[in-house]
């Protein structure tokens, strides 16, 4: 019996150019959905999955992410003196109890595979998770990653979160094909619609073996010297058991303006504090 999944890698070194000028000084992962930044929502999902160790793969311009999970003595003291205890608890719990945080720098933007490879000295050869905070999966029941960790614990199967996408959108995703038993047997990065092996697209959640690091080291860099995570995973499919995970809930692509707005509306409508008023306002403007 192999060890369970105790670590998650969060690649957060990207520039976030689709949200400029907002992301000129603020990392895109720090953009809030309602009152929590995307990066915190990802960490909370990992915590629900039993993850104990978060590894941030950052760049020199992303110090705000590290600071978000650090202690802010001045702020905490002020909130305590003013008896704002609910706010104080919110500030203190940005990193859930029992979790530890490590940070490693990606010196150059050389692709998602390279970003994951940067975490090798911390992860070692153990199985681990990867989460892309841009992909917000709204699952009230407990979380996509928790289900994937359970799958690993029960079947020793590695997994990729997938969803069906329109065929004319396959060139925006890594796309998988399955055998009769439901195992992933092929994976192609951004195939054109007429040659895509299926419409099952990989989205933002992975349970991977430690062998992925050797696979990524062997990957031939593509355009711009980038190393694609898809290529590394594809090279392991013949020797490792990978299954697709069709998650519950709704995925919002918060790396796009439309997806980000949709996520804020969806979570805002459910919020205990503002949901009712927000719903009334939306009804008024729709008349």
QUIMOPE-V77682 format. One record per pair of residues at least 12 apart in sequence whose ideal C-beta (glycine too) atoms are under 7 Angstrom apart, sorted by the first residue. I is the first residue (numbers start at 1). J is the second residue. Records with the same first field share a line. If there is no record, write none. Layout:
I=J, J
//
This chain:
2=127, 156
3=126, 127
4=149, 153
5=51, 127, 128, 129, 149, 152, 207
6=51, 52, 53
7=51, 53, 55, 123, 126, 128
8=46, 51, 54, 55, 128, 129, 130, 131
9=55, 57, 116, 119, 123, 128, 130
10=42, 54, 55, 56, 57, 131, 133
11=57, 112, 115, 116, 132
12=27, 29, 39, 56, 57, 58, 62, 65, 133
13=57, 58, 59, 62, 106, 109, 115
14=28
16=28
18=255, 256, 257
19=31
26=64
27=62, 64, 65
29=65, 133
30=64, 65, 68
31=260
33=136, 254, 263, 264, 267
34=264, 267, 268, 271
37=68
38=133, 134, 136, 254
39=65, 68, 133
40=68, 94
41=136
42=131, 133
43=95
44=96
45=143, 145
46=129, 131, 145
47=96, 99
48=142, 143, 146
49=143, 145, 146, 149
50=149
51=129
52=98, 99, 100
53=100, 102
54=99, 101
55=102, 104, 119, 122, 123
56=101, 103
57=104, 106, 115, 118, 119
58=103, 105
59=105, 106
60=105
66=103
68=94
69=94, 95, 101
72=91
75=91
76=88, 91, 92
79=91
102=122
104=118, 119, 122
106=118
110=225, 226, 227
111=226, 227, 228
112=228, 229
113=216, 219, 227, 228, 229, 231, 232
114=226, 227
116=130, 216, 229
117=213, 216, 217, 227
120=213
123=210
124=210
125=210
126=210
127=152, 207, 208, 209, 210
128=208
129=145, 206, 207
130=206, 208
131=145, 204, 205
132=204
134=204, 253, 254, 255
135=203, 204, 251, 253
136=252, 254, 263
137=247, 249, 251
138=249, 250, 252, 266
139=247, 248, 249
141=248
144=161, 205, 247, 249
145=205
147=245, 247
148=161, 205, 207, 245
149=207
151=243, 245
152=207
157=241, 243
158=207, 208, 209, 240, 241, 242
159=207, 242, 243, 244, 245
160=176, 184, 202, 206, 242, 244, 245
161=202, 203, 204, 205, 245, 247
162=176, 200, 201, 202, 203, 244, 245, 246
163=201, 203, 246, 251
164=199, 200
165=199, 201
167=193, 196, 199
168=193
170=191, 193, 196, 199, 201
171=190, 191, 192, 193
172=190
173=190, 201, 202
174=187, 188, 189, 201, 202, 230
175=188, 191, 196, 197, 198, 200, 201
176=198, 200, 202, 244
177=197, 198
178=244
182=243
183=241, 242, 243
184=237, 242, 243, 244
185=237
186=237
187=230, 233, 234, 237
189=228, 230, 231
200=244
203=251
209=236, 240
211=236
212=232, 233, 236
215=232, 235, 236
216=232
219=231, 232
//
